[in-house]
C-alpha cells in the first residue's frame, strides 16, 4: 500500500477530524501514531535526512494571542518535559491572563505535512517590554522534534521581534533531569548567556513553509 494514499484515507475519516482543544487532541492520538509510523516507513526510501524532510511538505502556522485553544496550551505546559526550556505548568486562567497582558505575547504553533496533522505542538510566552524580548517559556511536543519545526518556531518568534524593532531575544532556561534536548538546542543557537542576536542569519529551514495567522 502506498503510505501517502493510506494517510490520505485516514485523514478523511470523520472519526479523525478535530481541532486543537484538549479533547480533540486526545481523540487524534491514535491517528497521530499511525501517521508517524507511515513517516518512518517512507523515510527508508531516502538516502539523506534532508531529502526526506523536503519530501514531507511541512506547513507550520504560528498563532499569536489566540484564545481558541487555551486548554491544549495548559496541557502542554504540564506534560512537556524533553523540549521545555523552563517547565512552568500553567492553568487555563494563567494563560488567559497572559493573553490579556499587552506586555506579553502568547504564541502557539501547529504543523502538518503530507501524511497528516501534528496538531498543536508548540507554545511560547514572551515578555516584550524592552528591546530585548524575554522568552519566559518555550516548549515543543517531542513528536515534532528533529524535523526543523523547533527551528521554525524560534525563527517565527525572531521575525516577530524584528518587526517590533527588538534587538535580541533572551531565553529563560532551567535545567531538569529530562530536558537535555532543550539544552542541546539552546547551545546550538543561543550564546552562553542565553541571548539570540536578531541581526544574525535567519535559521528557517528551507523545507518548511511557515506563516503567521492573523
C-alpha positions as CSV (number, residue, x, y, z in Angstrom):
1,X,0.0,0.0,0.0
2,X,1.2,3.5,-0.9
3,X,1.7,5.1,2.5
4,X,0.7,8.5,1.2
5,X,-2.6,7.2,-0.1
6,X,-3.2,5.4,3.2
7,X,-2.6,8.5,5.2
8,X,-5.0,10.5,3.0
9,X,-7.6,7.8,3.5
10,X,-7.2,8.0,7.3
11,X,-7.2,11.8,7.4
12,X,-10.5,11.9,5.5
13,X,-12.3,9.6,8.0
14,X,-14.7,11.6,10.1
15,X,-13.5,9.8,13.2
16,X,-10.2,11.6,13.0
17,X,-11.4,15.1,12.4
18,X,-10.6,17.5,15.1
19,X,-9.2,20.9,16.1
20,X,-6.8,21.9,18.8
21,X,-8.7,21.7,22.1
22,X,-7.6,19.2,24.6
23,X,-10.5,16.8,23.9
24,X,-9.8,16.9,20.1
25,X,-6.1,16.4,20.7
26,X,-6.8,13.3,22.7
27,X,-9.2,12.0,20.1
28,X,-6.4,12.5,17.5
29,X,-3.9,10.4,19.4
30,X,-4.5,7.1,17.5
31,X,-4.2,8.8,14.2
32,X,-1.0,10.6,15.2
33,X,0.6,7.2,16.0
34,X,-0.5,5.8,12.6
35,X,0.8,8.8,10.6
36,X,4.1,8.7,12.4
37,X,4.6,5.1,11.5
38,X,3.9,6.0,7.9
39,X,6.6,8.7,8.0
40,X,9.1,6.3,9.4
41,X,8.3,3.8,6.7
42,X,8.7,6.5,4.0
43,X,12.0,7.7,5.4
44,X,13.6,4.4,4.5
45,X,13.2,5.4,0.8
46,X,15.6,8.4,1.1
47,X,19.3,8.5,1.1
48,X,19.6,11.6,3.3
49,X,17.5,13.1,6.1
50,X,17.2,16.4,4.2
51,X,15.7,14.7,1.2
52,X,13.2,13.0,3.4
53,X,12.3,16.3,5.2
54,X,11.9,18.1,1.9
55,X,9.5,15.3,0.7
56,X,7.2,15.9,3.8
57,X,6.0,19.3,2.6
58,X,5.8,20.6,6.2
59,X,3.5,23.5,6.9
60,X,3.9,25.4,10.2
61,X,1.5,28.0,11.4
62,X,2.0,30.5,14.3
63,X,-0.9,31.8,16.3
64,X,-0.4,35.0,18.4
65,X,-2.7,35.6,21.5
66,X,-5.3,33.2,20.3
67,X,-7.9,32.2,22.9
68,X,-9.3,29.2,21.0
69,X,-7.0,26.5,22.4
70,X,-6.1,27.6,25.9
71,X,-6.9,24.1,27.3
72,X,-4.4,22.5,25.0
73,X,-1.7,25.0,25.8
74,X,-2.2,24.4,29.5
75,X,-1.9,20.7,28.8
76,X,1.4,21.2,27.0
77,X,2.9,23.2,29.9
78,X,2.0,20.4,32.2
79,X,3.1,17.4,30.2
80,X,6.0,18.5,28.0
81,X,9.4,17.6,29.5
82,X,12.1,17.0,26.9
83,X,11.9,20.2,24.9
84,X,10.9,22.6,27.6
85,X,13.3,25.5,28.4
86,X,11.6,26.4,31.7
87,X,9.0,24.0,32.9
88,X,6.3,26.1,34.5
89,X,2.9,24.4,34.5
90,X,0.1,26.9,33.8
91,X,-3.6,26.8,34.2
92,X,-6.2,27.9,31.7
93,X,-6.6,31.1,33.8
94,X,-2.8,31.7,33.8
95,X,-2.6,31.6,30.0
96,X,-5.7,33.7,29.6
97,X,-4.2,36.3,31.9
98,X,-1.0,36.4,29.8
99,X,-3.0,36.9,26.7
100,X,-4.8,39.8,28.3
101,X,-1.5,41.4,29.3
102,X,-0.3,43.8,26.5
103,X,3.3,43.4,27.6
104,X,3.2,39.7,26.9
105,X,2.9,37.6,23.8
106,X,1.5,34.1,23.9
107,X,2.3,32.1,20.7
108,X,1.4,28.6,19.8
109,X,2.3,26.6,16.7
110,X,0.7,23.8,14.8
111,X,2.1,21.7,12.0
112,X,1.1,19.3,9.3
113,X,2.7,17.5,6.4
114,X,1.6,15.3,3.5
115,X,0.9,12.4,5.9
116,X,-1.3,14.3,8.3
117,X,-1.7,16.8,11.2
118,X,0.7,17.0,14.1
119,X,-1.8,19.1,16.0
120,X,-0.8,22.0,18.3
121,X,2.7,21.1,19.3
122,X,4.5,24.3,20.5
123,X,4.0,27.1,23.0
124,X,5.9,30.2,23.9
125,X,5.4,33.0,26.4
126,X,7.3,36.2,25.6
127,X,7.8,39.4,27.6
128,X,8.2,42.3,25.1
129,X,8.6,45.2,27.5
130,X,12.1,46.1,26.2
131,X,14.2,45.9,23.0
132,X,15.5,42.5,24.4
133,X,12.4,40.3,24.3
134,X,12.4,37.7,27.1
135,X,11.2,34.2,26.2
136,X,9.9,33.2,29.6
137,X,8.7,29.8,28.4
138,X,9.3,27.8,25.2
139,X,8.4,24.2,24.6
140,X,7.5,21.7,21.9
141,X,6.0,18.3,21.9
142,X,8.6,15.5,21.4
143,X,6.6,14.1,18.4
144,X,7.6,17.2,16.3
145,X,11.3,17.3,17.1
146,X,14.1,16.7,14.7
147,X,12.3,17.9,11.5
148,X,13.2,21.6,11.8
149,X,9.9,22.6,13.3
150,X,11.7,23.8,16.5
151,X,14.0,26.0,14.4
152,X,11.0,27.3,12.5
153,X,9.3,28.2,15.8
154,X,12.3,30.1,17.1
155,X,12.7,31.9,13.8
156,X,9.0,32.8,13.8
157,X,9.5,34.4,17.2
158,X,12.6,36.2,15.9
159,X,10.7,37.5,12.9
160,X,8.0,38.9,15.3
161,X,10.6,40.6,17.4
162,X,12.4,42.1,14.4
163,X,9.1,43.5,13.2
164,X,8.8,45.3,16.6
165,X,12.4,46.6,16.3
166,X,13.7,44.4,19.1
167,X,17.5,43.8,19.1
168,X,17.8,40.4,20.8
169,X,15.9,37.5,22.3
170,X,16.8,36.3,25.8
171,X,15.5,32.9,26.9
172,X,15.0,31.6,30.4
173,X,16.4,28.1,30.8
174,X,16.1,25.9,33.9
175,X,17.9,22.5,33.7
176,X,15.9,19.4,34.7
177,X,16.6,15.7,34.6
178,X,14.6,15.4,31.3
179,X,15.2,18.5,29.2
180,X,18.6,17.7,27.6
181,X,17.1,18.1,24.1
182,X,16.1,21.7,25.0
183,X,19.6,22.4,26.3
184,X,21.2,21.0,23.2
185,X,19.0,23.3,21.1
186,X,19.9,26.2,23.3
187,X,23.6,25.5,23.0
188,X,23.3,25.4,19.2
189,X,21.6,28.7,18.6
190,X,22.0,30.9,21.7
191,X,25.0,32.5,23.3
192,X,26.4,31.3,26.6
193,X,24.3,34.0,28.4
194,X,21.2,32.7,26.7
195,X,20.8,35.5,24.1
196,X,19.9,35.2,20.4
197,X,21.1,38.0,18.2
198,X,18.3,39.1,15.8
199,X,20.8,40.5,13.4
200,X,22.1,37.0,12.6
201,X,21.2,35.0,9.5
202,X,17.6,33.5,9.9
203,X,17.5,29.8,10.7
204,X,14.2,29.0,9.0
205,X,14.7,25.5,7.4
206,X,14.3,25.6,3.6
207,X,11.9,22.7,3.6
208,X,9.4,24.3,5.9
209,X,6.6,26.7,4.8
210,X,5.8,28.8,7.8
211,X,3.3,31.6,8.3
212,X,1.6,33.7,11.0
213,X,-2.2,33.5,11.5
214,X,-3.9,36.9,11.6
